Amino acid sequence: MSARFARPYADALVQTAPAGFDYDGFLAAGEAVSGALARSHALRAVLANPGVSLPAREKIVAEVAARAGMPDLGLRWLALLVRKHRILHLDDALAAVREALDERDRAVRARVTAAGPLDEQGRKRIVEALSKRVGRTVRATFDVDENLLAGFVARVGSRIFDASALRAVEKFKEEAYGN
């Protein structure tokens, strides 16, 4: 759940973005800017310093964001966060954008843990299967757990879908031996 202040900024972005806006690209660039803020104490200090002029802070953020590939609408949105003294809470604002998009698209978040790295087609098949199963669009993040022998485990909200090799063996035992 994102910070309460962030939702109006997220809603403003989602409502003003043109049809076909590349939210994935925007969010990736936003994560890069957020990462730069997290890694650089000096950058955070400059952006928090009221002695640094507002135009100078806007320019600094714009330069970092442009290097990350931020689209023009995203640059204007970040400038608004700078003007409202919210740029140091960019991660909360980005989380609110994801929430707003999920609500708009009736999507749910999923975390999928697989035995090994999945190619794009494998990820797509899992997302499609989960979407069909839960009856909503699924937006998944993927992790690898080498302790899984094969398959995957997905958490969608409070539901867990276990398609791991261990679960298949347990299911076979239950069916074969009635345990």
N, C-alpha and C positions, 0 to 999 in steps of 0.2 A: 504494500500500500504506500503510495507516495504521500509526501507532505501535503497538508491541506491547501497551502498557498498555491501549489503547483497546478491544480486542476484548471483554474480559469485560464492560465497561460496555455495549457495543453488544448483546451477547448477552442481557444482563439486560433491556434495554429490549424487544428483539424477543420474548423469552419471556414477558414480563409484560403486553405490550400486548393489549388486548381485541380480539376479532375485529372487523374493520372499522375498526381504528384508521387514522386519516388520516396515513400516513407522509409523503406529499407535503407536507401542511401543516406537519407537525412539522419536516421537513427544511428547508422554506422559512423557517420561523421561526428554526430553528437557524442557518441561513446569515445571517439578519439579525443575530442576536446575535453570531455570529462576526465579521461585518463591523464591528459596533460596537466589538468588542474590538480589531480590527485598526486601526481609525481613531483610537481614543482612547488616547493614552499615559496620560492621567490615570486612565482607567478601569482599564487594565491595572495601573498602579501601586497603586491602591487594592486591587484584588483580590489582588495579590501581597504586600501589606503584612501581616505577621503581627501588627502593632499594631492593625489594624482587626479588630474582633470577627467571629467566624464568622457570627453571626446578621445582622450588618450587611452582610457580603459576600453572604450568601444573599439578603437583601432587595434589594440593588442588582441582582443578576443577575435575580431574579424580576421586578423592575420593567421592566428592559430587555426581558426575554423576553415579558412580558405585552403590552407595546406592540407586539411583533412578532407577536402572535397565537399564542403557544405554548400548546398544550393542557395540561391539568392534569398528565397523566403526564409530559410533557416538562418541566414546571416542577419536578416531583419529581426527575427524572433530572438536570437541571442543578444542583439543590441537592446531589445526591450528588457531582457533579463538583466543586462548590465545597468540600464537606466533605473530599474526598480530595485537594484541592489540584491538580486537573486541569483546572480551568475555562479556564486560559490555553491549553490544548491542545484546545479545543473543536473546531477544524477536524479534528484527527486522530480525535476521537471520532465526529464526524458521518461521516467517511469510513468508519470501521469499521461504523457502522450501515448505510450503503449496501452495504458488502461482505457483511454478514450477511444483508441482504434479498436481495441477488443470489444468494447461496448457497441460501437458503431457497426462492427462486422459480426456481432454475436459470437465472438471467438473465445476460446478458453486456452489457457497456457498449459503446456505439458513439459515435463522433464523426462527425457528418454535416456536411459543408461544402457549402453550396448557392450558386448564382449570385446569389440574392436571397432576401429574407425569404420564409418559407413560412407559409401559414396553417395552422390546426390540422388541417384535413383533409389537406393535403399532407404534413404531418409524420406523421400517422397512417398514411397510405398507405406512406410510406417505411419506417416502423418495422414495419408488417405484412409488407412484402416482404422486409425484411432478416431478420425473425424466421423466415419461411418458408424462406428460403435457408439460414440457419445451423442451423435446427432447435431454436432456443431462444428464450425471450423476450428481446427486445432493449430496452434502456433507452438512449435516445439523447439526446445533447446536440447542439444545432444551432448552426452558425456560418455567416456569410456571407463569401464571397470574391468580390469584384466582378471579379476577374481571370478567373473562370470565365465563359464566354459564356452557358452555359445548363446545366441539369442539376445533378448533385451528385456528390460523392465521399464514400464512407463507409468508415471504418476500424472494423472489428469485431475486436478482438484484433489478431492479426497479419495478418488478411485485409483486402484493400482491394477495394471494389466501386466501379468508376469508371463512372458514368452521366453523364459530362459531355459537352458538345457536342464538345470536342476529341477525346475518346476515340471518339465515334461517327464523326467524320471519319477518324481513324486506322484504325478498323476497316473503314470503307468502302474506303479506299485499299488496305488489305491484301487485301480480298476482290476488288476490281476489278482491281488491278494485280499481285497476288501478291507484294507487298513485305512 
